[in-house]
Amino acid sequence: LMRQVAFELVPASPPQFKRTVKYIADFTYIDEKENHLVVEDVKGVRTPLYNLKKRLMFDRFGIMVREV
């Protein structure tokens, strides 16, 4: 189990952007039965920014964020 793992969604490309866009997962671990990475996020409210980053996680890495 790993906590607060950062995934780079959009890299910085000077001069327009000075920072990368990141998604920081609450928890990540390997599901040993299915042998794949699980990314979990504890959510109270789904904000528009979270929804965008969740979609980018799937588009860029093929990872479905599991909400708890």
C-alpha positions as a Markdown table, in Angstrom:
| # | Residue | x | y | z |
|---|---|---|---|---|
| 1 | Leu | 0.0 | 0.0 | 0.0 |
| 2 | Met | 1.4 | 3.4 | -1.0 |
| 3 | Arg | -0.1 | 6.8 | 0.0 |
| 4 | Gln | -0.2 | 10.1 | -1.9 |
| 5 | Val | 1.3 | 8.8 | -5.1 |
| 6 | Ala | 1.6 | 11.5 | -7.8 |
| 7 | Phe | 0.7 | 10.9 | -11.5 |
| 8 | Glu | 1.8 | 13.4 | -14.1 |
| 9 | Leu | -1.2 | 14.1 | -16.3 |
| 10 | Val | 0.0 | 17.0 | -18.4 |
| 11 | Pro | 3.7 | 17.8 | -18.5 |
| 12 | Ala | 5.0 | 21.4 | -18.3 |
| 13 | Ser | 6.0 | 22.8 | -21.6 |
| 14 | Pro | 7.6 | 26.2 | -21.5 |
| 15 | Pro | 6.9 | 29.0 | -21.9 |
| 16 | Gln | 3.1 | 28.6 | -21.6 |
| 17 | Phe | 3.1 | 26.3 | -18.5 |
| 18 | Lys | 5.3 | 26.6 | -15.5 |
| 19 | Arg | 3.9 | 23.6 | -13.7 |
| 20 | Thr | 2.8 | 20.1 | -14.6 |
| 21 | Val | -0.8 | 19.0 | -14.0 |
| 22 | Lys | -0.8 | 16.1 | -11.5 |
| 23 | Tyr | -3.2 | 13.8 | -9.9 |
| 24 | Ile | -2.3 | 12.7 | -6.4 |
| 25 | Ala | -3.9 | 9.4 | -5.5 |
| 26 | Asp | -4.9 | 8.8 | -1.9 |
| 27 | Phe | -3.9 | 5.1 | -2.1 |
| 28 | Thr | -2.3 | 2.8 | -4.6 |
| 29 | Tyr | -1.6 | -0.9 | -4.4 |
| 30 | Ile | -1.3 | -4.0 | -6.6 |
| 31 | Asp | -4.3 | -6.4 | -6.8 |
| 32 | Glu | -2.5 | -9.7 | -6.6 |
| 33 | Lys | -5.5 | -11.7 | -7.9 |
| 34 | Glu | -5.8 | -9.7 | -11.1 |
| 35 | Asn | -2.2 | -8.4 | -11.1 |
| 36 | His | -2.9 | -4.8 | -11.8 |
| 37 | Leu | -2.5 | -1.4 | -10.2 |
| 38 | Val | -5.4 | -0.1 | -8.2 |
| 39 | Val | -5.8 | 3.6 | -7.5 |
| 40 | Glu | -8.2 | 4.6 | -4.8 |
| 41 | Asp | -9.5 | 8.0 | -3.9 |
| 42 | Val | -11.6 | 8.8 | -0.8 |
| 43 | Lys | -14.3 | 11.3 | -2.0 |
| 44 | Gly | -16.9 | 13.3 | -0.2 |
| 45 | Val | -17.7 | 15.6 | -3.1 |
| 46 | Arg | -16.8 | 15.1 | -6.8 |
| 47 | Thr | -15.6 | 18.5 | -8.0 |
| 48 | Pro | -15.3 | 19.4 | -11.7 |
| 49 | Leu | -11.5 | 19.4 | -11.4 |
| 50 | Tyr | -11.5 | 15.9 | -9.8 |
| 51 | Asn | -13.8 | 14.7 | -12.6 |
| 52 | Leu | -11.4 | 16.1 | -15.3 |
| 53 | Lys | -8.3 | 14.5 | -13.6 |
| 54 | Lys | -10.1 | 11.2 | -13.2 |
| 55 | Arg | -10.9 | 11.2 | -17.0 |
| 56 | Leu | -7.3 | 12.1 | -17.7 |
| 57 | Met | -6.0 | 9.2 | -15.6 |
| 58 | Phe | -8.0 | 6.8 | -17.8 |
| 59 | Asp | -7.0 | 8.5 | -21.1 |
| 60 | Arg | -3.3 | 8.8 | -20.3 |
| 61 | Phe | -2.7 | 5.6 | -18.2 |
| 62 | Gly | -5.7 | 3.4 | -18.7 |
| 63 | Ile | -6.4 | 3.6 | -14.9 |
| 64 | Met | -9.9 | 3.7 | -13.6 |
| 65 | Val | -9.8 | 5.6 | -10.2 |
| 66 | Arg | -11.8 | 3.6 | -7.6 |
| 67 | Glu | -13.8 | 5.9 | -5.4 |
| 68 | Val | -14.3 | 4.9 | -1.8 |
